[in-house]
Amino acid sequence: MPLLQNTFVHHVHFWLKNKADKDKLIEGLNLLKPIPHIRDIHIGVPADTNRDVIDRSYDVSLLLLFNTPEAQAAYQIDPTHIIFAEQYAKPLCAKVVVSDSVNI
């Protein structure tokens, strides 16, 4: 199986203040798709997997792949990302957890 090379992984989990806002958060996440720095994007919800080590408490997740740490840094200051953070994530979410990783 080929390994992902030259990949910066940005994985975000969102916990909503109000579960009824899930579609609105997903709408906001879809705004991120055209940002040119993003190599791949996955917007998801918890899978129906139930093992002790799996945290299914979040409502929505965002997985982004970038070619370089610099591309990820550029994404962070992209105006569309700022709009998402200010108009969707901050008002709708009670908690946001980010995990970033790079190749070893």
N, C-alpha and C positions, 0 to 999 in steps of 0.2 A: 504494500500500500504506500503510495507516495506521501511524503510529509509536506505540510505547508511550509514553504520557505519564504523568507523575507516578509514575515507577516506580523503585524501589530494587531492584537486582538483586544477589542473594547467591548466588554459585556456588561450590560446594565439591567438591573432588576428593579421594577417599579411596584410599590404597594400603594394602592389608591386610598384616598380619604373616603370616597364613596364608590362602591362597586358599580353603581349605575353609570359611572363616567368612563368605563372601559372603552367603549366605542370612540369617545371623544379623544382619549389618550392615543388610541391606535390611529385615529385620523391625524393627530399631530405627528406621530412617528413616521407616517407615510410621507409627510412633507420633507423628511430628510433624504429620501431616495435620490433626488437629483444632485445632491452635493457631490462635486467632482472628486473630492479627495477619498471618498468611500470606494473601496474595491468590491466588497460584497456586503449585503445587508440581510438580516433575518429578523423579522418581527414575529414574536410568538407568545403563546400562553402556556401554562404548565401542562406537560404531557401527563397522560393517565398512567404514570408509573408510581409504584408505591413500595419503595424500600426504605429502610430506616435512614439511609444516608442522603436521601433526596429531600430537598427543601421545595415544597410546592406551595409555600405560603404567599409568594408574590403573585401579582395579578397579570403583569405583562413583562416580557423581556425584549431587549434589543441587543443583537449581536452584530458588531461591525468589524470588518477586516480592512486593514490599511496596509499599503506597501511598506511604509516607513513610519517611525515615530513622528517625523516632521509632518507627514500627511495627517496623522491623528491630531497633532497640535494645530494645524491649519483648520481642521474640522471644528475644533473647539471654539474658534473665533469666527467661523463662517456665520454670516447674518441669519441664515435659515436655522442654524442650530441655536443661535441666541433667541430667535423668535420661539422655537419649540420649548426651550428651557423656561422662558419667561411667561409664555401664554398657555402652555400645556402642563409641563412637568411640575413647576413650582406651585401653581394653584390647585392641581388635581391630586398630587401625590403626598402621602403622609411620610413616605420613606423611599429613598433611592439609594441603591448600593451598586457601585461600579467596581469591576475587576478588569485590570489591564494586564496583558501579558505579551511577552516577546519570545522569539525563538531562542533556544539555547544551543 
